[in-house]
Amino acid sequence: MKINKISIVLIVLIIWAVFSVAYICRNSWNNFKLNQMRTAATQGYQQAIVDIAATANKCENAGVPLNVGTDKDGKQVTVTIVSVSCLQQAKQEQTNQTPAVAPKK
């Protein structure tokens, strides 16, 4: 069997098409996985914020401590989150408990 130029070109084009389709499919799959990871991370961040806000709004303690990382010396940095409504509630309770003092004459 004699192979002519047209057969060689046709074989090369078929191989090129197969590799192109495989590359496009692989690239699309990787983009899909990356988008899924980004979506999951975003939902995780949002849920963490909702959980922190819900815990802070319970007003059961003096605040919610959050570890935000380390400073340049390697020490843990902690920030305490307090709900404004809890502060207002505590101020209102303090005002209600303070006895009224009659003005001096």
N, C-alpha and C positions, 0 to 999 in steps of 0.2 A: 504494500500500500504506500502510495506516494503522498507525502504531506506537502501541500502547497501553501502559499503565503496567506491565503484567505483562512485556511484552517488554523494556522498559527495565530493570526490576529483574533479569530473567534475564541480560541482557547484562552488567550491572554485577557481578552475582555471579560470572559466568564469568570476567570480567577479574580480579576480586579473587582468585578461586581460582588462576588461572594465576600471578599475581604472588606469591601466598602460597607456592605450590609451588616457584617459582623461588627465592624468598628462603630457604626451608627447605633446598633442595638446595645453594645457595651456602654457607649457614652450616655445613651438615654437611661439605661439602668442605673449607672452611677449618679446621674443627676436626680433621678427619682429617689434613690437612697439618701442622698444629701438633703433633699427637700424634706423627706420624712424625719430625718434627724433634727433639722432646724425647727420643724413644727413641734416635735416632741420637746425639745429644749425650751422653746417659747412657752408652751403650755405648762411645763414644769416650773418655769420662773413665775408665771402668772399664778399658779396654784400656791406656790410658796408665799407670794405676797398676800394672797387672800387668807392663807392660814395665819400669817403673822398679824395681819389686821384683826382677824377674828379673835386671836389670843389677846391682843392688846386691848380690844374693846370689852373683854370680860371684866376688867378692873379688879381682878383677884389679887394682884400683887403690885409692886411698885413699878412694873414695866416688864418688857420682854427683852432679855439680853440677846444680842446678835454678835457672833464672832465674824468680823469682817476681814480677817487676814492677819498678817504680821507686819510690824513696822520694820524700819531699816536695821534695828538691833535684834530682830528675831523674836520680839515679844508679841504675844497675842493682843490684838486690838479688839475690844468689845464695845459695842454701842448699845445703849438701852433705849428702846422705843416705848414711848408712853402715849396713850391716846389722849387727845385734847378733851374729849368728853369725860374721861376719867378725872382729869385735872379739874374740870369745871364741877363735876360731881363732888370731888373732895373739898373744893372751895365752898360749895354750897353747904355741905355737911358741917364744915368748920364754922361757917357763918351762923348756922342754926344752933350750934352747940355753944357758941360764945355768948355769955350772958350780957344782956344790955346794961350798960353802965349809965347811970343818970349823970347828966352834965353837972359839974360843980358850979355853985353860985358864987 
